Amino acid sequence: MQDALMRWYDTHARVLPWRVPPDALAEGARPDPYFVWLSEVMLQQTTVAAVRDYFRRFTERWPSVTALAEAEDAEVMAEWAGLGYYARARNLLKCARAVATEHDGVFPDSEEGLRALPGIGPYTAAAIAAIAFDRPAAVLDGNIERVMSRLFAVTDPLPGSKPELRALAARLTPEVRPGCHAQALMDLGATICTPKSPACGICPLMPGCAGRKEGIAADLPAKAPKKAKPTRHGIAYLVRRKDGAVLLETRPPSGLLGGMLAWPGTDWTEDAPLEAPPLATDWHDPGLEVRHTFTHFHLRLALRMAVVGADAIPERGTFMPRAEFRPAALPTVMRKAHDLAAGAWEDATGD
């Protein structure tokens, strides 16, 4: 099966901007650990399609880990906007600075050394060790979990079955070409052993797949029932000055959207939020509401709008000039509020 998997990968490996293809590896090329690390952080809970453009922009602007370490926090958070899970961006900077200052800009080449860095957990450490340094580390992402559960007919539901799946992945990890092995399993799960309607007929692991033999492959991996997500409520205050400047604040460094630019607003609570406007003015309720889903809850964010004069002094937040404001630099939920309110600014003035 290992030989069949490698033959398949050598022919069908996905072309990804952070990956060194098998033929280039055979000729002596080596992956850039910075590229591998950056892509793995970006890919956590995010699709390859969504990550491609972000990866390209990041590596064009900050082509090395030392360049990223020297970047301003606000610039990195702005480039990350829209990719979600913003704690990853904060940990990205912490890790880059640790590599730059404590390791002379060189990533450790072992799982143990990588796990000592900020924001790098067991999966990411194993992926970097295998892909960047060709260490025989057992990599277990969502695609590989699915392949393992089907290949060995593991019927216990996730997440409880993770330890067993990790042990199975470790058992199959070879000493030769472990980085290609890990990427081959990722590609197999992404293109053939897919969540729905797996293409078993063209799978290189089909002859040894216990799930297929038992007729249960398409039903695996089993998953424990998800708990219903609660709904939280909040208010966002969108303020525009008559010269076009908008009122924004930087959220606290920890917590959801930590360190990101945002519209001033209330806390997000399961009860009705208490009004907390950032300045005293005539507020307009356009009857608009942003709906957004985070990992653990749904959010319903009511909008309040106002247009104020140049002499307005906010109690919190800072006016950003129109020429400097980029809606794309806002996190997704805040950009939704901007887009939703774009046609209602005139109503806020009463004109």
C-alpha positions as CSV (number, residue, x, y, z in Angstrom):
1,M,0.0,0.0,0.0
2,Q,2.9,2.4,0.8
3,D,4.4,1.8,-2.7
4,A,1.0,2.3,-4.3
5,L,0.4,5.5,-2.3
6,M,3.8,7.0,-3.3
7,R,3.3,6.1,-7.0
8,W,-0.1,7.8,-6.9
9,Y,1.3,10.9,-5.2
10,D,4.2,11.2,-7.6
11,T,1.7,11.4,-10.4
12,H,-1.3,13.2,-8.8
13,A,0.2,15.5,-6.1
14,R,-1.7,18.8,-5.9
15,V,0.1,21.9,-7.0
16,L,0.2,24.2,-4.0
17,P,2.2,27.4,-3.7
18,W,3.9,26.3,-0.4
19,R,4.7,22.8,-1.6
20,V,7.8,21.4,-3.4
21,P,6.5,18.9,-5.9
22,P,7.8,15.3,-5.8
23,D,10.0,15.6,-9.0
24,A,11.7,18.7,-7.6
25,L,12.4,16.9,-4.3
26,A,13.9,14.0,-6.2
27,E,16.3,16.5,-7.8
28,G,17.4,17.9,-4.4
29,A,15.1,20.8,-3.8
30,R,14.0,21.3,-0.2
31,P,10.9,22.9,1.3
32,D,11.1,26.3,3.0
33,P,10.2,25.7,6.7
34,Y,8.7,29.2,6.8
35,F,6.4,28.4,3.9
36,V,5.4,25.1,5.5
37,W,4.7,26.7,8.9
38,L,2.8,29.6,7.5
39,S,0.6,27.4,5.3
40,E,-0.1,25.0,8.1
41,V,-1.2,27.8,10.4
42,M,-3.4,29.4,7.7
43,L,-4.9,26.0,6.8
44,Q,-6.2,25.3,10.4
45,Q,-10.0,25.1,10.0
46,T,-9.7,26.9,6.6
47,T,-9.8,25.5,3.1
48,V,-7.0,25.4,0.6
49,A,-9.0,27.6,-1.8
50,A,-9.4,30.3,0.8
51,V,-5.7,30.2,1.9
52,R,-4.0,30.5,-1.5
53,D,-4.4,34.3,-2.0
54,Y,-3.6,35.0,1.7
55,F,-0.4,32.9,1.5
56,R,0.7,34.7,-1.7
57,R,0.1,38.2,-0.2
58,F,1.9,37.3,3.0
59,T,4.9,35.8,1.4
60,E,5.2,38.7,-1.1
61,R,5.0,41.2,1.7
62,W,7.0,39.2,4.3
63,P,9.2,36.7,2.4
64,S,10.9,35.3,5.4
65,V,10.2,34.6,9.1
66,T,12.5,37.4,10.1
67,A,10.6,39.9,7.9
68,L,7.3,38.8,9.4
69,A,8.8,39.1,12.9
70,E,9.6,42.7,12.2
71,A,6.1,43.6,10.9
72,E,3.7,45.8,12.8
73,D,1.0,43.9,14.6
74,A,-1.8,46.1,13.0
75,E,-0.4,45.4,9.5
76,V,-0.4,41.6,10.0
77,M,-3.9,41.6,11.5
78,A,-5.2,43.7,8.6
79,E,-3.7,41.3,6.0
80,W,-5.2,38.4,8.0
81,A,-8.7,40.0,8.0
82,G,-11.3,37.7,6.6
83,L,-9.4,34.5,7.2
84,G,-11.0,34.0,10.6
85,Y,-9.8,32.5,13.9
86,Y,-7.8,35.6,14.7
87,A,-5.9,34.0,17.6
88,R,-3.9,32.3,14.9
89,A,-2.6,35.6,13.6
90,R,-1.6,36.7,17.1
91,N,0.2,33.4,17.6
92,L,1.8,33.8,14.1
93,L,3.5,36.9,15.2
94,K,4.6,35.5,18.6
95,C,6.1,32.5,16.9
96,A,7.8,34.4,14.1
97,R,9.4,36.7,16.8
98,A,10.5,33.7,18.9
99,V,12.1,32.0,15.8
100,A,13.8,35.3,14.9
101,T,15.1,36.2,18.4
102,E,15.7,32.8,20.0
103,H,16.7,30.7,17.0
104,D,18.4,33.2,14.7
105,G,15.6,32.9,12.2
106,V,15.9,29.1,11.8
107,F,13.0,26.8,12.7
108,P,13.8,23.9,14.9
109,D,13.9,20.6,12.9
110,S,12.3,18.3,15.5
111,E,8.7,17.9,16.8
112,E,9.9,18.7,20.3
113,G,11.7,21.9,19.3
114,L,8.7,23.0,17.2
115,R,6.2,22.4,20.0
116,A,8.2,24.7,22.3
117,L,7.3,27.6,19.9
118,P,4.2,29.8,20.6
119,G,1.1,28.6,18.8
120,I,2.5,25.3,17.5
121,G,0.6,22.3,18.8
122,P,1.0,18.6,18.2
123,Y,-0.5,18.5,14.7
124,T,1.4,21.5,13.4
125,A,4.7,20.4,14.9
126,A,4.3,16.9,13.3
127,A,3.3,18.5,9.9
128,I,6.3,20.8,9.8
129,A,8.7,18.2,11.0
130,A,7.6,15.8,8.3
131,I,7.1,18.1,5.4
132,A,9.9,20.6,6.0
133,F,12.5,18.3,7.5
134,D,11.4,14.8,6.4
135,R,11.2,13.5,9.9
136,P,9.0,10.4,10.4
137,A,6.3,12.2,12.3
138,A,2.8,11.0,12.4
139,V,0.6,13.8,10.9
140,L,-3.2,13.7,11.6
141,D,-5.3,16.4,10.0
142,G,-9.0,16.1,9.1
143,N,-8.3,14.4,5.8
144,I,-5.9,11.9,7.3
145,E,-8.4,11.1,10.1
146,R,-10.9,10.2,7.4
147,V,-8.5,8.0,5.5
148,M,-7.4,6.2,8.7
149,S,-11.0,5.6,9.9
150,R,-12.0,4.1,6.6
151,L,-8.8,2.2,5.9
152,F,-9.0,0.4,9.3
153,A,-12.9,0.6,9.7
154,V,-12.7,2.5,12.9
155,T,-16.3,2.9,13.9
156,D,-15.9,4.8,17.2
157,P,-17.0,8.4,16.7
158,L,-14.8,11.4,16.7
159,P,-13.4,13.1,18.6
160,G,-13.0,10.2,21.0
161,S,-11.4,8.0,18.3
162,K,-8.5,10.5,17.7
163,P,-5.9,8.7,19.8
164,E,-6.6,5.4,17.9
165,L,-6.4,7.2,14.6
166,R,-3.2,8.9,15.6
167,A,-1.7,5.5,16.6
168,L,-2.7,4.0,13.2
169,A,-1.2,7.0,11.4
170,A,2.0,6.5,13.3
171,R,2.1,2.8,12.5
172,L,1.9,3.6,8.8
173,T,4.4,6.5,8.8
174,P,7.5,5.3,6.9
175,E,11.2,6.2,7.5
176,V,11.6,6.9,3.8
177,R,9.9,10.0,2.4
178,P,7.7,10.7,5.4
179,G,7.0,14.2,4.2
180,C,5.6,12.9,0.9
181,H,3.7,10.2,2.8
182,A,1.9,12.8,4.9
183,Q,1.1,15.0,1.9
184,A,0.0,12.0,-0.1
185,L,-2.6,11.1,2.6
186,M,-3.7,14.7,2.8
187,D,-4.2,14.8,-1.0
188,L,-5.9,11.4,-1.0
189,G,-8.5,12.7,1.6
190,A,-9.0,15.9,-0.3
191,T,-9.5,14.5,-3.8
192,I,-10.5,10.8,-3.6
193,C,-11.4,9.8,0.0
194,T,-13.7,12.7,0.3
195,P,-16.4,13.2,3.0
196,K,-19.2,12.4,0.5
197,S,-19.2,10.0,-2.3
198,P,-15.6,8.8,-2.0
199,A,-14.1,7.6,-5.3
200,C,-13.1,4.2,-4.0
201,G,-12.7,2.7,-7.5
202,I,-9.6,4.8,-8.2
203,C,-8.1,4.9,-4.7
204,P,-4.6,3.4,-4.5
205,L,-5.4,2.1,-1.0
206,M,-8.6,0.3,-2.2
207,P,-7.2,-3.3,-2.0
208,G,-6.5,-3.0,1.7
209,C,-9.4,-0.7,2.8
210,A,-11.4,-2.5,5.6
211,G,-14.1,0.2,5.4
212,R,-14.8,-0.5,1.8
213,K,-14.7,-4.3,2.3
214,E,-17.4,-3.9,5.0
215,G,-19.4,-1.5,2.9
216,I,-19.2,1.3,5.5
217,A,-16.5,3.6,4.1
218,A,-18.9,6.3,3.1
219,D,-20.3,6.4,6.6
220,L,-16.9,7.0,8.3
221,P,-15.6,8.7,10.3
222,A,-18.5,8.5,12.7
223,K,-19.0,11.7,14.7
224,A,-20.6,12.4,18.0
225,P,-23.7,14.6,17.9
226,K,-22.9,18.3,18.0
227,K,-24.3,20.4,20.8
228,A,-26.6,23.2,19.7
229,K,-24.8,26.6,19.4
230,P,-26.2,29.4,21.6
231,T,-27.1,32.7,20.1
232,R,-25.6,35.9,21.4
233,H,-26.7,39.5,20.7
234,G,-24.9,42.8,20.4
235,I,-24.9,46.3,18.9
236,A,-22.4,47.8,16.6
237,Y,-22.1,51.6,16.3
238,L,-21.2,52.8,12.8
239,V,-20.1,56.5,12.9
240,R,-19.1,58.5,10.0
241,R,-17.9,62.1,10.1
242,K,-19.0,64.5,7.4
243,D,-15.5,64.5,5.9
244,G,-15.8,60.7,5.4
245,A,-13.7,59.5,8.4
246,V,-15.1,56.5,10.3
247,L,-14.9,55.7,13.9
248,L,-13.0,52.5,14.7
249,E,-11.5,50.9,17.8
250,T,-8.9,48.2,18.3
251,R,-10.3,45.3,20.2
252,P,-8.5,44.0,23.3
253,P,-5.5,41.7,22.4
254,S,-7.1,38.6,23.8
255,G,-10.5,37.1,23.1
256,L,-12.5,37.0,19.9
257,L,-11.2,39.3,17.2
258,G,-8.4,40.2,19.5
259,G,-6.2,43.0,18.2
260,M,-8.5,43.6,15.2
261,L,-10.0,46.9,14.0
262,A,-13.7,47.0,14.7
263,W,-16.8,49.2,15.0
264,P,-17.3,50.3,18.6
265,G,-20.0,48.1,20.2
266,T,-21.5,46.4,23.2
267,D,-20.6,43.1,24.8
268,W,-22.1,40.0,23.1
269,T,-24.5,38.4,25.5
270,E,-27.3,35.8,25.4
271,D,-29.7,38.5,26.8
272,A,-30.6,41.7,25.1
273,P,-27.6,44.0,25.1
274,L,-27.4,47.3,26.9
275,E,-26.9,50.3,24.7
276,A,-23.3,51.6,25.0
277,P,-22.7,54.3,22.3
278,P,-19.2,55.6,21.8
279,L,-20.3,59.2,21.7
280,A,-23.4,61.3,22.3
281,T,-25.3,62.1,19.2
282,D,-28.6,61.4,17.4
283,W,-28.4,57.6,16.6
284,H,-30.4,56.1,13.7
285,D,-31.7,52.6,13.9
286,P,-31.9,51.4,10.3
287,G,-33.4,48.1,11.3
288,L,-30.4,46.1,10.0
289,E,-28.8,43.1,11.7
290,V,-25.7,41.2,10.9
291,R,-25.8,37.4,11.4
292,H,-22.6,35.6,11.8
293,T,-21.5,32.2,13.1
294,F,-18.4,31.7,15.2
295,T,-17.1,28.3,16.3
296,H,-19.1,28.1,19.5
297,F,-22.0,30.5,19.0
298,H,-24.2,32.4,16.5
299,L,-24.1,36.2,16.7
300,R,-26.9,38.7,15.9
301,L,-25.5,42.2,15.7
302,A,-27.9,45.1,15.5
303,L,-26.6,48.2,13.8
304,R,-26.8,51.8,15.0
305,M,-25.7,54.6,12.6
306,A,-24.8,58.3,12.9
307,V,-23.1,61.0,10.8
308,V,-21.4,63.6,13.0
309,G,-19.5,66.9,12.6
310,A,-15.8,67.4,12.6
311,D,-15.9,68.6,16.3
312,A,-17.3,65.2,17.5
313,I,-15.2,63.7,20.3
314,P,-15.7,60.0,20.9
315,E,-15.4,58.4,24.4
316,R,-13.7,55.5,22.8
317,G,-12.2,54.7,19.4
318,T,-10.4,56.9,16.9
319,F,-11.6,58.5,13.6
320,M,-9.8,57.0,10.6
321,P,-9.6,59.3,7.6
322,R,-11.5,58.1,4.5
323,A,-8.2,57.7,2.5
324,E,-6.8,55.3,5.1
325,F,-9.9,53.2,5.6
326,R,-10.0,49.8,4.0
327,P,-13.1,47.7,4.6
328,A,-11.1,44.6,3.7
329,A,-8.9,45.2,6.8
330,L,-11.9,44.5,9.0
331,P,-12.7,41.0,10.3
332,T,-15.5,39.3,8.4
333,V,-18.3,40.1,10.9
334,M,-17.3,43.8,10.9
335,R,-17.0,43.9,7.2
336,K,-20.5,42.5,6.9
337,A,-21.7,45.4,9.0
338,H,-20.0,47.8,6.7
339,D,-21.4,46.3,3.6
340,L,-24.9,46.0,5.1
341,A,-24.9,49.7,6.2
342,A,-23.3,51.1,3.0
343,G,-26.7,51.9,1.5
344,A,-28.2,53.3,4.7
345,W,-25.7,56.1,5.5
346,E,-28.0,58.7,3.9
347,D,-30.9,57.5,6.1
348,A,-28.7,58.1,9.1
349,T,-28.5,61.8,8.2
350,G,-32.2,62.2,7.8
351,D,-31.8,63.7,4.3
